[in-house]
């Protein structure tokens, strides 16, 4: 829980820069809506310094924690070959020795100037994925610091006088905290999108779970699933297999909601 | 192992008590000027241009015309608090307040309805421009009359 406490100043900072803790609403076509003011810069740097100090302490503390290491080491092994086969991305892939990071491989936005270092671990287990995340936090702190210090002055919004033509497509890979997030857009009439498709990184990472938990004890399954930091709201589908009959049934979001409602009513 | 447990305990002890008894106690981190909370609509300023409905990404602002009246409804349960409506409003009729405690059981708590008298087109009867104050009074009557004085 201490990591949540350490994170909290970041949320306050996000609120001050963008206007909200989570739903930032910053990006528009052509730029961003709010600039980082001169008064905010020292504030950001101060918060970042404090977080780095506290984070190093956390890393130092948990590294000798034998019970924690026993839960992580050699558990939830996703081999390099499996990682490639299942197309996992982000820290899950980097924990299995697959050196992919779309910020480096396909630089976008300011990543031409801010080059992150790929943190790759070859352990393939839960520990490797945890280590990748621990190290990447420090790497992110470095990038934020460099970004704030080298932020150029100038306009934050491009002038787009014409309407966006309909029927044009765009695809972009963005490195999210969990991996590659792919957005596809097809423009429509009246300056509006006609179709928007998002492929969240948890979609591929979740598919690798069977390989990850194969032959494990049941108690290790939750920590293995948690090791790739699933965002279940990104992948809200469930398939139930009746092994005797071999029948497969896919539950949709609505059915699941209905089932959970029934359960709640029955409990009363 | 004991060293690491000690270190972990030290981090926790140094942090002390972090949680705050918020709804009962004071706000731990009150939002500043930058915060985008629930929107507030000033009907007096609204000219019914519909810019907010056009720009709203969640499409929660609905405009319906009923004769000379333009009804603008805000279904705030879908609001993402992006503040685009307040940004584009030419008359500053929409403002982002700092109100954030919006959890409710009632849809009506997150619903704003404004009725606006517009100048109707003489031929088709549809709204096309905001009425002048004089036009308004010719139809709605003077304030004194409507109050029955």
Interface residues (C-beta under 8 A of the other chain):
Chain A: X2 X5 X12 X15 X16 X17 X18 X19 X20 X23 X25 X33 X34 X54 X57 X58 X60 X61 X62 X63 X64 X65 X66 X67
Chain B: X1 X3 X4 X5 X7 X8 X10 X11 X12 X15 X18 X29 X31 X32 X34 X35 X36 X80 X81 X82 X83 X84 X87 X96
